[in-house]
């Protein structure tokens, strides 16, 4: 596929109105940084739409290519090799995840590749953070930092990015958000994304780690996620989802997501999860 420089049509919006709207409804995303995650906030459909328009406006001059299921924007520092790697990885992960979810977005998924970490942080409302993330789900868009900036092993960059990179994790965030319409606590979406890393890529978060389940119980994860040690919090989140799937099956998890999307109160399912508080 030839790389063409184009401009994607975008809504003519007034930025001040959008910023005000974002403050009113609240906007968030999901961050993937060096195998350490930090959830910003949970999307609701209105906030997702507003965030999407803001991202589209800020990247209106980026070049882009299209694949079967993605529109991939990229800044000028992204090489053809990295662009091709992202295209292949995204399509492969998409096919596997959509098959399990039995859901595919109506429109192509927007993904943006950045060679500049500051641009990524600015476009995802993370300007105040110190450490640049490898990946972010924000504004109904998957944001990915050029792997040449964070993978030290240059000879194995393709294998590492494909099997350990952030695209799968952020894509699962997007699908979970779409199906459940943001109707879930933060620990849940992280647990689901980590479970799919385990299921598809074979990566087990926190393997062999002892977690104090009295401290990292369901109540604490739900109400105090940001105040907890993130590595332990994500480990316990992953294990709760894995235990649920081991006991009830993956289709039960998908049914739960669909019920949440219809407005079912998440607390209804608390007794189904181990480690509840």
Secondary structure by P-SEA (a helix, b strand, c coil): cbbbbbbcccccccaaaaaaaaaaccccbbbbcccbbbbcccccaaaaaaaaaaaaaaaccccccccccccccccccccaaaaaaaaaaaaaaaaaaaaaacccccccbbbbbbccaaaaaaaaccccccccccccccccbbbbcccccccccccaaaaaaaccccaaaaaaaaaaaaaacccccaaaaaaaaaaaaaacccccccccccccccccccccccccccccaaaaaaaaaaaaaaaaaacccaaaaaaaaaaaaaccccccccccccccc
